Amino acid sequence: MLLPLLGSLVLLGSAFAVVWGRLLRARTATASEPLLPTPFLVLVGFVTDFLDTLGIGSFATTTSAFRLSRRVDDRLIPGTMNVGHALPTIVQALIYVTIVKVEMTTLLLLIGAAVAGAWLGSGFVVRWPRRAIQVFVGTALLVAATIMGATALGALPKGGDAVFLRGPALAVAASGNFALGALMSAGIGLYGPCMILVSVLGMSPKAAFPIMMGSCAFLMPVSSIRFVRSGAYDPRAALGLAVGGIPAVLIAAFVVKSLTLDAVRWLVIAIALYTAATLLLSGRTPETKVPRQK
């Protein structure tokens, strides 16, 4: 079953790259703004996907980078992250599904649940107004920062040593991953909550890596197509994430063997809290309505 799974990931990634490339070329022909990413956007992709490969996640850090630099409209941040991080995440999944052992039935069921949730969730998010996204993503960052802080302090379960789930535990995990897949479309990262979910149910935290990366690798291209077709993303920023992210994944997975992440985690927590506060404050400000032309 491993080879079909890996083959599916390669086919999905190739198909997504082709479809996205065609839509980008069509947009280039009609758009006046440049689509070539700036060095800053490529750097954001490199740093966020480097940390993502180490299990920290990329959505909180990417949201913070976009907010602090004011490079991406708040309304477009969820779509931009899903589109831009899709290909680097597929590379992550190809690596970790191969090197970390997880029972295949558990892996496939949890991946399928996340994909179903993402497909349904993205259909709603592309129609959300800016204020709703600001409040939702700001709240999500507060939750993510709380989870990361509790993990860093050792307040959350460290997990067991199982590499599979059965019965009610498997049903709970699938339901949880379905919800996390739907929330991914709104810019809420899946990695931290997924790792906590499977750890609480008795799985090894290491087993969470292929589950969470495989889930995101399949769901992000699926949900991203809706964002791309509706234009609910920033193509220039998304390209920067993809261009910088893929080499970062390879370096983090194969070159970095050990890295002290405690200080990095607390830095990410601080940045996430600051960004959450700015988003929530922005979300309290009513949008300016454009007078209707008579």
C-alpha positions in Angstrom: 0.0 0.0 0.0 2.9 2.4 0.5 3.9 2.6 -3.2 0.3 3.4 -4.3 0.2 6.1 -1.7 3.5 7.6 -2.7 2.5 7.4 -6.4 -0.8 9.2 -5.6 1.1 12.0 -3.9 3.4 12.4 -6.9 0.5 12.4 -9.3 -1.5 14.9 -7.2 1.5 17.2 -6.9 2.1 17.1 -10.6 -1.5 17.7 -11.5 -1.7 20.6 -9.0 1.5 22.1 -10.4 0.1 21.9 -14.0 -3.3 23.3 -13.2 -1.9 26.1 -11.1 0.7 26.9 -13.8 -2.0 27.2 -16.5 -4.1 29.4 -14.3 -1.1 31.6 -13.5 -0.2 32.0 -17.2 -3.8 33.0 -17.9 -3.7 35.5 -15.1 -0.4 36.9 -16.3 -1.8 37.6 -19.7 -4.5 39.8 -18.2 -3.0 41.1 -14.9 -1.1 44.3 -14.7 0.7 43.5 -11.4 4.0 41.5 -11.4 3.8 37.8 -10.5 7.5 37.1 -9.9 8.0 36.8 -6.2 10.3 39.2 -4.3 13.3 37.8 -2.3 11.4 38.6 0.9 8.5 36.3 -0.1 10.9 33.5 -1.1 12.6 34.0 2.3 9.2 33.7 4.1 8.6 30.5 2.2 12.1 29.1 3.2 11.8 30.0 6.9 8.2 28.9 7.4 8.6 25.6 5.6 11.9 24.8 7.3 10.1 25.1 10.6 7.1 23.3 9.2 9.3 20.2 8.4 10.5 20.1 12.0 6.9 19.9 13.2 6.4 23.5 14.3 3.9 24.3 11.6 3.9 27.0 8.9 0.5 28.8 9.1 1.1 30.8 12.3 4.6 32.0 11.1 3.4 32.8 7.6 0.4 34.7 8.9 2.7 36.7 11.2 5.2 37.4 8.3 2.4 38.6 6.0 0.8 40.8 8.7 4.0 42.4 9.9 5.2 43.1 6.4 1.7 44.1 5.1 2.5 42.2 1.9 -0.8 40.3 1.7 -4.4 41.4 2.2 -5.9 39.8 5.3 -8.8 38.4 3.3 -6.3 36.5 1.0 -4.0 35.1 3.7 -5.8 31.7 4.1 -5.9 31.0 0.4 -2.3 32.2 -0.2 -1.0 29.9 2.5 -3.0 26.8 1.3 -1.8 27.4 -2.3 1.8 28.4 -1.6 2.6 25.7 1.0 0.9 22.9 -1.0 3.9 21.7 -3.0 6.4 21.9 -0.1 4.0 19.9 2.0 3.8 17.2 -0.6 7.6 16.9 -0.5 7.4 16.6 3.3 4.8 13.9 3.0 6.9 11.9 0.5 9.8 11.9 2.9 8.0 11.2 6.2 5.5 8.6 4.9 8.6 6.7 3.7 10.8 6.9 6.9 8.2 6.9 9.7 6.2 3.7 10.3 2.4 4.1 10.7 -0.2 1.4 10.1 -1.7 1.9 6.7 -5.4 1.7 7.5 -5.0 4.4 10.2 -3.0 6.6 7.9 -5.3 6.4 5.0 -8.5 6.9 7.0 -7.1 10.0 8.7 -5.8 11.4 5.5 -9.2 10.8 3.8 -11.1 12.5 6.6 -8.9 15.6 6.4 -9.3 15.9 2.7 -13.1 15.6 2.9 -13.1 18.3 5.6 -10.9 20.6 3.5 -13.1 20.2 0.4 -16.2 21.2 2.3 -14.4 24.0 4.3 -12.8 25.8 1.4 -16.2 26.2 -0.3 -17.2 28.4 2.7 -14.0 30.3 3.3 -13.7 31.7 -0.2 -16.9 33.6 0.4 -16.1 35.0 3.8 -15.7 38.8 4.2 -12.4 40.3 5.4 -13.6 41.0 8.9 -14.8 37.4 9.4 -11.4 36.1 8.3 -9.5 38.6 10.5 -11.5 37.5 13.6 -11.4 33.8 12.8 -7.7 33.7 12.0 -6.9 35.9 15.0 -8.8 33.5 17.3 -7.1 30.5 15.7 -3.7 32.0 16.3 -4.5 32.5 20.0 -5.5 28.8 20.1 -2.4 27.8 18.3 -0.2 29.8 20.6 -1.9 28.3 23.6 -1.3 24.8 22.3 2.3 25.5 21.5 2.9 27.0 24.9 1.3 24.1 26.7 3.4 21.7 24.6 6.6 23.6 25.4 5.7 23.5 29.1 5.0 19.8 29.0 1.3 20.3 30.1 -0.1 18.2 27.2 0.1 14.4 26.8 3.4 13.1 25.4 1.6 10.2 23.8 2.3 6.4 23.8 4.1 4.2 21.4 1.3 2.8 19.2 1.5 3.2 15.4 -2.2 2.4 14.8 -5.7 3.0 16.2 -8.8 0.8 16.3 -12.5 1.0 17.1 -13.8 4.2 18.9 -10.3 5.7 19.1 -10.0 5.5 15.3 -13.4 7.0 14.8 -12.6 9.9 17.2 -9.3 10.5 15.3 -11.0 10.5 11.9 -13.7 12.9 13.1 -11.1 15.2 14.6 -9.0 15.2 11.4 -12.1 15.9 9.4 -12.7 19.1 11.5 -9.0 20.0 11.3 -9.1 19.7 7.5 -12.0 22.0 7.3 -10.3 24.6 9.5 -7.2 24.4 7.4 -9.2 26.3 4.7 -9.6 29.2 7.2 -5.9 29.4 7.9 -5.7 27.2 11.0 -2.7 24.9 10.9 -3.3 21.2 11.3 0.1 20.1 12.6 -0.1 21.0 16.3 -3.8 20.0 16.9 -3.3 16.7 14.9 -0.2 15.8 17.0 -2.1 16.4 20.2 -5.1 14.4 19.0 -3.2 11.3 18.1 -1.0 11.6 21.2 -4.1 11.8 23.5 -5.4 8.6 21.8 -2.2 6.8 22.6 -0.2 7.0 19.4 3.5 7.9 19.2 4.2 11.6 18.5 6.5 10.4 15.8 3.6 8.7 14.1 1.9 12.1 13.9 4.4 13.3 11.3 3.3 11.1 8.3 -0.4 11.5 9.4 -0.3 15.3 9.6 2.0 15.8 6.6 0.1 13.3 4.5 -3.2 14.9 5.4 -2.0 18.3 4.5 -0.3 17.1 1.3 -3.6 15.6 0.0 -6.0 18.3 1.3 -4.0 21.4 0.4 -4.0 20.9 -3.4 -7.7 19.9 -3.2 -8.8 23.1 -1.3 -6.3 25.3 -3.2 -8.0 24.8 -6.5 -11.0 26.5 -5.2 -8.9 29.4 -3.9 -7.1 29.7 -7.2 -10.2 29.6 -9.4 -12.0 32.1 -7.3 -9.0 34.4 -7.1 -9.1 34.3 -3.3 -5.3 34.3 -2.9 -2.2 36.4 -3.7 -0.4 34.6 -6.6 2.9 36.4 -6.1 3.1 35.6 -2.4 2.0 32.0 -3.0 4.8 31.6 -5.6 7.3 32.9 -3.1 6.2 30.4 -0.5 6.5 27.5 -3.0 9.9 28.6 -4.4 11.4 29.1 -1.0 9.6 26.2 0.7 10.7 23.2 -1.4 14.5 23.5 -0.8 13.8 24.4 2.9 12.0 21.1 3.3 14.9 19.1 1.8 17.4 20.9 4.0 15.4 20.4 7.2 14.6 16.7 6.5 18.0 15.6 5.4 20.7 18.1 6.5 19.5 19.2 10.0 19.8 16.3 12.3 19.5 18.1 15.6 18.2 21.6 16.4 17.3 23.1 19.7 13.7 24.2 19.1 12.7 25.5 22.5 13.8 29.1 21.9 12.3 29.0 18.4 9.0 27.7 19.7 8.7 30.6 22.2 9.6 33.1 19.6 6.9 31.7 17.3 4.4 31.9 20.2 5.2 35.5 20.9 4.9 36.4 17.2 1.6 34.5 16.9 0.2 36.3 20.0 1.1 39.7 18.6 -0.3 38.9 15.2 -3.5 37.5 16.7 -4.0 40.8 18.6 -3.5 42.9 15.5 -6.0 40.7 13.5 -8.6 40.9 16.3 -8.2 44.6 16.6 -8.5 45.0 12.8 -11.6 42.8 12.8 -13.3 45.1 15.3 -13.1 48.0 12.8 -16.0 48.1 10.4 -15.2 47.9 6.7 -15.7 51.0 4.8 -18.7 50.7 2.5 -18.4 52.0 -1.0 -21.4 54.1 -2.0 -23.5 52.5 -4.6 -23.4 54.2 -8.0 -26.8 55.4 -9.2 
